[in-house]
Amino acid sequence: MENMDSTVIATSLAAIAADIGTDPISLKLALTAYLVALAIFIPISSWMADRFGARNVFRVAMVVFMLGSIACAFSDSLAAFVVARFVQGMGGAMMGPVARLVLVRATPRHKLVDAMAWLTIPALIGPIVGPPFGGFLTTFFSWHWIFIINVPIGLLGIFLVGLVLPNEVRNAPRRIDRKGFFLAGAAFALFAFGTSVVSLPALPPIYGAITAAAGIALGMLYVRHALSTDYPLLDLRLLRFPIFRTSVVAGTFFRLGQGATPFLFPLMLQLGFGMSPFESGMVTFAGAIGALVAKFMANWMFARFGFKYPLVLATAISSLGIFAMGTYVPETPIPLILAVLVFVGYWQSVFWTGSNAFVFADIEDKDAGQANVISQVWGQLMFAMGVAVGGGALELTHKLRGGGELILSDFHTAFYVVGAVCLVSTVLFWRLPNNAGHQLTKGVH
């Protein structure tokens, strides 16, 4: 449900913008709002799972997500749509991370890569089904149905969680860091929204700059607080571990690049190529097919070659895939675009599977919950920033050209910018020692 929703909205942005009376670039705020909600509420997901039980948190999260979906369907303005997406994000923040935390606690380290691969296989159904299905609904019915469809899916999910997921033995929840929750949440929200608002056509850039600066200031206060308290919301002291630190920093640049493409690519296909939402959805879903294939190969690959070289190759090919998007024109053969998407999707999936386990390589079991939360929060925030970077590059190119309608060259330049950002991750992973993460593949054949 969650993964389908995130890919469906990207396919339908142009139609939603036209219906609620805004421009497509401004709708990056809706994508950002969802990701910021994830970044704010993921930090308390493990505490809530320990306090109330994973099964209960999971079901409540689905209810919140459905309520946000209904609100999205009834939105008639940009502000209402952004708020509704934020509510959806509150629900989404408690679904994936809670499942991932249960898995990390229950799985031996040498089986973690394989377990992560199995965990993400069902989630890949969403990105495969989402773009063509959402494009079909938007083209032949209306965009409102892409959100209404979440209601029966969510009700089925609530039933199945109660039927299948056991009431596991949970840890005693540690004291929640309320001051840290306020500082970190406000910092994430202000910084992400500020950077998005900077390039919004309807608002003066100074509003975005002031908001982003306030977010940075609160972020600095949070760092000071986190380093001086015993149980911070996000324990930044874990960054002293070199593999964890590299995973977070290199993953930052990868997510900045990858976070922009679900926003830019469907828009380019619709506004630059003249495709309908259904036609663009039939193109963009191809990457998920490659990703699905990779899930059955990733465990063997990391066991055979270690983590360094597959991660280097995966990030390099993913970056080249973004650069390739900057060369597409309406005359480019669709089968060629599909083939590139499948190939690049395979290597993107290799990265996600490997990095999800690699982040725990030098982390002790007692710190696994914190490492999980930090990597999830920072990852979602960087995805939000990727949307802001991609949208900002598109809008800047558009303004430098003199305004008017968005044209193909505006999108091409934006892809070159985010592709270059993504490529930095390749350099950082190349600097890892050859045996980095070897303890995660012991006993794997």
Order of alpha helices (4+ residues) and beta strands (2+ residues): alpha-alpha-alpha-alpha-alpha-alpha-alpha-alpha-alpha-alpha-alpha-alpha-alpha-alpha-alpha-alpha-alpha-alpha-alpha-alpha-alpha
